[in-house]
């Protein structure tokens, strides 16, 4: 019943709102239930982002049970990631041609637009404050309960305090207080910083992984704990396994596992080509995809290779209990068996044999939070696909 209800709702919106006539949404965009079933997928929910005229989606992102969609006209939408229910909308100032993934803590949502950092109330979407960064943000935001941080085009990682750590009531500042910043080398900082308890870990285009204290007494000079060099630039977000292992994708063709607390390199795995995507961890497995299209399953504790398979390019987007999901350059799905590395369905099998056409869904995300697939079209149709087996 869910797919029929969702489709009826989409068609009702299309017929009731004249502005939608300018946007090519049709029933052909909605994935067919039978095609999904052939691949062990089902539709969990579907939503239509209310775009107007020439407005288009720029990006989608996911953080702690909230799915976000941001448009080129600086409109920002929050949905329940489990049900697809629209939670709230916000406007982020002037229109923009780029967007970065959002982050959340228990009270706030942090998102950038142009050179501004926004803090929004997590329950209502109300703007709490706006901070001018002075230059363009080039990494996703990251946060914990006390700080928000973001990488900039000048190679800096900047952090802001959200409240006085000595305040028992934890009352939010009316505007954020500059807390600390670190300068990396080699250009724009694009890798998402990784807060970890009182630490923050981040990677730069200079090929170095930095670990610093993020919780400091007032007026204390920031403390860099250590930095570890790789042989190539770090573009992609760092991954993690458990509470202390940081997974580093490097353009030097290696994946590094670093113990956060001891600063030791636990293992290095040579993939054979630059690694420009976030490694994903599931249970005690790590999945790494290099630029040559080789997907590798590794033991998270030792770096030992379980299996390796070619995907002919594409992007790693999700891991379920039994499968690894990737997306081809044409937006078709690859599906790989987690246990063996066997290709269960290549792009031709998903598109031609199973009949699942996702080629208009040119927005996706690498999901390190659950086993769902979140896909969207530029024209505003969003689908969530969980695996059924």
Phi, psi and omega per residue, in radians:
X1 nan -0.580 -3.052
X2 -1.041 -0.844 -3.132
X3 -1.052 -0.670 -3.128
X4 -1.166 -0.732 3.135
X5 -1.112 -0.789 -3.123
X6 -1.089 -0.741 3.139
X7 -1.126 -0.729 3.122
X8 -1.086 -0.677 3.133
X9 -1.144 -0.751 3.107
X10 -1.041 -0.821 -3.105
X11 -1.154 -0.594 3.109
X12 -1.148 -0.721 3.107
X13 -1.111 -0.730 -3.127
X14 -1.064 -0.724 -3.082
X15 -1.374 -0.413 -3.039
X16 -1.599 -0.334 -3.025
X17 -2.053 1.933 -3.073
X18 -1.007 -0.603 -3.093
X19 -1.041 -0.495 -3.105
X20 -1.177 -0.330 -3.122
X21 -1.101 -0.375 3.141
X22 -1.437 -0.166 -3.050
X23 -1.994 2.228 -3.019
X24 -1.330 1.222 3.007
X25 -1.715 2.229 3.117
X26 -2.492 2.905 3.135
X27 -1.099 -0.361 3.125
X28 -1.188 -0.369 3.114
X29 -1.275 -0.475 -3.067
X30 -1.295 2.082 -3.138
X31 -1.008 2.403 -3.115
X32 -1.306 2.412 -3.094
X33 -1.048 -0.718 -3.118
X34 -1.155 -0.656 3.129
X35 -1.156 -0.718 3.107
X36 -1.139 -0.721 -3.113
X37 -1.064 -0.609 3.125
X38 -1.089 -0.393 -3.111
X39 -1.877 0.190 3.137
X40 1.284 0.486 3.136
X41 -2.042 2.772 3.000
X42 -2.526 2.794 3.121
X43 -1.539 2.103 3.098
X44 -1.461 -0.860 3.038
X45 -2.722 2.866 3.110
X46 -2.466 2.492 3.132
X47 -2.454 2.705 3.113
X48 -2.085 1.913 3.128
X49 -1.204 2.228 -3.034
X50 -1.327 1.429 3.120
X51 -1.476 2.802 -3.080
X52 -2.285 2.242 3.056
X53 1.051 -2.080 -3.101
X54 -1.562 0.129 -3.134
X55 -1.130 2.469 -3.138
X56 -2.418 2.713 3.026
X57 -1.265 2.405 3.043
X58 -1.730 -0.704 -3.053
X59 -2.752 2.789 2.992
X60 -2.263 2.636 3.110
X61 -2.677 2.958 -3.014
X62 -2.435 2.395 3.094
X63 -2.759 2.038 3.011
X64 0.774 1.171 3.052
X65 1.213 0.217 3.085
X66 -2.192 2.279 3.089
X67 -1.835 2.319 -3.080
X68 -2.057 2.526 3.033
X69 -2.306 2.275 -3.109
X70 -2.151 2.418 -3.055
X71 -1.928 2.940 3.133
X72 -1.229 -0.239 3.061
X73 -1.706 0.325 3.038
X74 1.179 0.454 2.987
X75 -1.596 2.471 -2.982
X76 -2.305 2.162 -3.030
X77 -2.089 2.411 3.108
X78 -2.064 2.263 3.137
X79 -2.178 2.624 2.969
X80 -1.168 2.124 -3.026
X81 -1.234 -0.284 -3.141
X82 -1.594 -0.540 -3.040
X83 -2.032 -0.327 -3.059
X84 1.424 0.108 -3.127
X85 -1.242 2.289 3.098
X86 -1.195 2.173 -3.117
X87 -1.613 -0.826 3.141
X88 -2.973 2.961 3.058
X89 -2.264 2.717 3.097
X90 -2.535 2.753 3.083
X91 -2.017 2.323 -2.994
X92 -1.935 0.723 3.061
X93 1.423 -2.422 -3.024
X94 -1.347 2.787 -3.112
X95 -1.180 2.729 -3.038
X96 -2.486 2.753 3.110
X97 -1.784 0.031 -3.128
X98 -2.515 2.685 3.126
X99 -2.586 2.572 3.125
X100 -2.051 2.654 3.122
X101 -1.004 2.581 -3.137
X102 -1.578 2.919 3.045
X103 -2.392 2.850 -3.098
X104 -2.455 2.646 2.822
X105 -2.115 -2.834 -3.034
X106 -1.217 -0.342 -3.063
X107 -2.084 -0.452 -2.969
X108 -2.280 2.754 2.969
X109 -2.026 2.371 -3.114
X110 -2.077 2.238 -3.115
X111 -2.601 2.639 3.133
X112 -1.936 2.690 2.982
X113 -2.622 2.257 -2.997
X114 0.915 -2.220 -3.123
X115 -1.821 0.441 -3.114
X116 -1.994 2.487 3.040
X117 -1.857 2.194 -3.107
X118 -1.892 2.417 2.932
X119 -1.959 2.130 -3.109
X120 -2.051 2.543 3.049
X121 -1.099 2.223 -3.059
X122 -1.132 -0.529 -3.100
X123 -1.427 -0.624 -2.969
X124 -2.051 -0.340 -3.050
X125 1.429 0.046 3.114
X126 -1.116 2.398 3.115
X127 -1.232 2.138 3.114
X128 -1.560 -0.786 3.031
X129 -2.798 2.850 3.071
X130 -2.257 2.308 -3.133
X131 -2.069 2.156 3.057
X132 -1.343 2.098 -3.098
X133 -1.464 -0.240 3.117
X134 1.433 -0.286 3.098
X135 -2.710 2.994 -3.034
X136 -1.319 2.360 3.001
X137 -1.312 2.447 -3.107
X138 -2.170 -0.021 3.069
X139 -2.114 2.826 2.956
X140 -1.083 2.715 2.999
X141 -1.276 2.767 3.021
X142 -2.510 2.678 -3.069
X143 -2.728 2.828 2.846
X144 -2.244 -2.831 -3.095
X145 -1.256 -0.432 -3.040
X146 -1.810 -0.445 -3.026
X147 -2.311 2.734 2.863
X148 -2.204 2.523 -3.089
X149 -2.485 2.697 -3.124
X150 -2.731 2.546 3.082
X151 -1.544 2.559 -3.036
X152 -2.057 2.912 -3.105
X153 -1.184 -0.324 3.115
X154 -1.558 0.136 3.100
X155 1.553 0.032 -3.135
X156 -1.546 2.590 2.881
X157 -1.881 2.078 -3.116
X158 -1.974 2.558 -3.126
X159 -2.304 2.567 3.118
X160 -2.231 2.449 3.071
X161 -1.462 2.490 -3.074
X162 -1.707 -0.450 3.098
X163 -2.777 2.918 3.113
X164 -1.263 2.097 -3.097
X165 -1.120 -0.279 3.108
X166 -1.549 -0.139 -3.127
X167 -1.414 1.994 -3.121
X168 -1.119 -0.474 3.134
X169 -1.471 -0.181 3.128
X170 0.909 0.777 3.120
X171 -1.194 2.258 -3.108
X172 -1.179 2.482 3.004
X173 -1.124 2.593 3.052
X174 -1.181 -0.501 3.008
X175 -2.486 2.623 -3.021
X176 -1.223 2.670 3.091
X177 -1.833 2.234 3.075
X178 -0.997 2.230 -3.062
X179 -1.831 -0.977 3.128
X180 -2.859 2.897 3.010
X181 -2.610 2.654 3.101
X182 -2.234 2.415 3.122
X183 -1.749 2.109 3.012
X184 -1.725 2.953 3.127
X185 -1.896 2.908 2.990
X186 1.630 0.022 3.085
X187 2.063 -2.897 -3.034
X188 -0.971 2.412 3.104
X189 -1.531 1.926 -3.063
X190 -1.881 -0.334 -3.109
X191 -1.335 2.289 3.140
X192 -1.104 2.245 3.059
X193 -1.159 2.714 -3.051
X194 -2.164 1.703 3.057
X195 -1.216 2.425 -3.131
X196 -2.553 1.678 -3.077
X197 0.989 -2.155 -3.117
X198 -1.539 0.154 -3.125
X199 -1.925 2.878 2.890
X200 -2.392 2.405 3.126
X201 -2.099 2.415 -3.133
X202 -2.655 2.685 -3.127
X203 -2.069 2.526 -3.089
X204 -2.038 2.950 3.078
X205 -1.250 -0.139 3.046
X206 -1.437 0.051 3.093
X207 1.444 0.160 -3.097
X208 -1.861 2.552 2.983
X209 -1.810 2.207 -3.102
X210 -1.940 2.469 2.999
X211 -2.226 2.224 -3.093
X212 -2.386 2.786 3.002
X213 -1.300 2.293 3.114
X214 -1.766 -0.325 3.118
X215 -1.873 1.933 -3.070
X216 -2.251 2.525 2.978
X217 -1.054 2.687 -3.135
X218 -1.000 2.454 3.079
X219 1.219 0.118 3.086
X220 -1.492 2.465 3.115
X221 -1.156 2.356 3.114
X222 -0.960 2.538 -3.050
X223 -1.992 2.046 3.020
X224 -1.561 2.093 -3.085
X225 -1.368 -0.791 3.110
X226 -2.949 2.887 2.959
X227 -2.455 2.510 -3.088
X228 -2.201 2.227 -3.099
X229 -1.546 2.422 2.923
X230 -1.901 3.056 -3.091
X231 -1.575 0.127 -3.096
X232 -2.705 2.965 -3.110
X233 -1.132 2.634 3.078
X234 -1.955 1.871 -3.108
X235 -1.719 -0.741 -2.939
X236 -1.510 2.869 3.053
X237 -1.053 2.570 3.015
X238 -1.286 2.567 3.032
X239 -1.743 3.101 3.112
X240 -2.612 2.707 3.034
X241 -2.398 2.127 -3.091
X242 1.151 -2.635 -3.061
X243 -1.724 -0.131 -3.029
X244 -2.391 -0.054 -3.133
X245 -1.786 2.148 3.088
X246 -1.800 2.306 -3.124
X247 -1.851 2.129 -2.992
X248 -1.992 2.041 3.032
X249 -1.560 2.223 -3.060
X250 -2.188 2.592 3.056
X251 -1.228 -0.098 3.086
X252 -1.420 0.179 3.050
X253 1.472 0.132 -3.103
X254 -2.030 2.719 2.888
X255 -1.951 2.285 -3.109
X256 -1.938 2.436 2.975
X257 -1.938 2.086 -3.065
X258 -2.065 2.296 3.057
X259 -1.350 2.027 -3.062
X260 -1.021 -0.670 -3.005
X261 -1.488 -0.533 -3.087
X262 -1.818 -0.171 -3.132
X263 1.134 0.379 3.099
X264 -1.678 2.568 3.047
X265 -1.500 1.909 -3.064
X266 -1.224 -0.706 3.074
X267 -2.833 2.774 3.065
X268 -2.258 2.266 3.100
X269 -2.024 2.123 3.096
X270 -1.433 2.031 -3.082
X271 -1.563 -0.327 3.122
X272 1.712 -0.160 3.128
X273 -2.752 2.796 3.137
X274 -0.947 2.488 3.116
X275 -1.866 1.911 -3.034
X276 -2.029 0.268 3.124
X277 -2.244 2.693 3.135
X278 -1.148 2.219 3.001
X279 -1.190 2.471 3.121
X280 -1.891 2.390 3.121
X281 -1.935 2.345 3.073
X282 -2.505 2.126 -3.025
X283 0.979 -2.166 3.111
X284 -1.861 0.461 3.121
X285 -1.992 2.568 3.011
X286 -2.131 2.354 3.135
X287 -2.026 2.169 -3.101
X288 -2.205 2.381 -3.137
X289 -2.153 2.190 -3.137
X290 -1.731 3.064 -3.069
X291 -1.221 -0.248 3.071
X292 -1.478 -0.029 3.112
X293 1.509 0.288 3.111
X294 -1.617 2.114 3.090
X295 -1.726 2.255 -3.091
X296 -2.170 2.381 3.006
X297 -1.785 2.224 -3.070
X298 -2.177 2.666 2.971
X299 -1.285 2.155 -3.050
X300 -1.125 -0.450 -3.074
X301 -1.553 -0.532 -3.045
X302 -2.060 -0.315 -3.054
X303 1.402 0.086 3.130
X304 -1.178 2.405 -3.132
X305 -1.359 2.225 3.010
X306 -1.483 -0.888 3.131
X307 -2.797 2.901 3.128
X308 -2.500 2.400 3.128
X309 -2.528 2.648 3.137
X310 -1.572 2.454 3.103
X311 -2.069 -0.013 3.112
X312 1.055 0.648 3.140
X313 1.704 -3.038 3.126
X314 1.841 -2.936 -3.009
X315 -2.448 2.439 3.100
X316 -1.340 2.183 -3.063
X317 -2.152 -0.406 -3.137
X318 -2.945 2.738 3.077
X319 -2.297 2.230 3.077
X320 -1.884 -3.012 -3.099
X321 -1.085 -0.544 -3.053
X322 -2.155 -0.180 -2.989
X323 -2.377 2.740 2.980
X324 -2.009 2.315 -3.102
X325 -1.961 2.345 3.094
X326 -2.292 2.859 -3.130
X327 -2.173 2.281 -3.136
X328 -1.381 3.030 3.105
X329 -1.138 -0.350 3.097
X330 -1.670 0.189 -3.120
X331 1.211 0.347 2.992
X332 -1.546 2.726 -3.116
X333 -1.538 2.465 2.792
X334 -1.785 2.479 3.024
X335 -2.285 2.188 -3.069
X336 -2.128 2.422 3.090
X337 -1.243 2.224 -3.096
X338 -1.137 -0.628 -3.042
X339 -1.316 -0.608 -2.999
X340 -2.043 -0.335 -3.029
X341 1.422 0.073 3.129
X342 -1.186 2.389 3.066
X343 -1.305 1.960 3.137
X344 -1.446 -0.582 3.105
X345 -2.716 2.117 3.069
X346 -1.588 3.079 -3.093
X347 -0.987 -0.670 3.125
X348 -1.142 -0.686 -3.137
X349 -1.151 -0.700 -3.117
X350 -1.260 -0.688 -3.071
X351 -1.442 -0.846 -3.022
X352 -1.570 -0.822 -3.064
X353 -1.392 -0.851 3.134
X354 -1.372 -0.423 3.119
X355 1.407 0.394 3.132
X356 -1.626 1.899 -3.098
X357 -1.796 1.859 3.127
X358 -2.003 0.306 -2.969
X359 -1.226 -0.326 3.045
X360 -1.489 -0.174 3.136
X361 -1.554 1.350 -3.024
X362 -1.607 0.161 3.003
X363 -2.035 2.254 3.100
X364 -2.569 3.089 3.113
X365 -2.478 2.686 3.019
X366 -1.485 2.000 -2.970
X367 -1.696 1.899 3.096
X368 -1.861 0.276 -3.083
X369 -1.943 -0.600 3.131
X370 -2.638 -3.005 -3.048
X371 -1.744 0.301 -3.107
X372 -1.488 2.738 2.992
X373 -1.886 2.147 3.112
X374 -1.982 2.109 -3.072
X375 -2.320 2.637 -3.131
X376 -2.598 2.678 3.006
X377 -1.701 2.737 3.080
X378 -1.075 -0.427 -3.122
X379 -1.483 0.051 2.931
X380 1.856 0.060 3.115
X381 -1.535 2.181 -3.110
X382 -2.066 2.360 3.072
X383 -2.265 2.598 3.047
X384 -2.106 2.137 -3.063
X385 -2.106 1.840 3.009
X386 -1.547 2.671 3.078
X387 -1.338 2.491 3.065
X388 -1.702 -0.240 3.093
X389 -2.682 nan nan
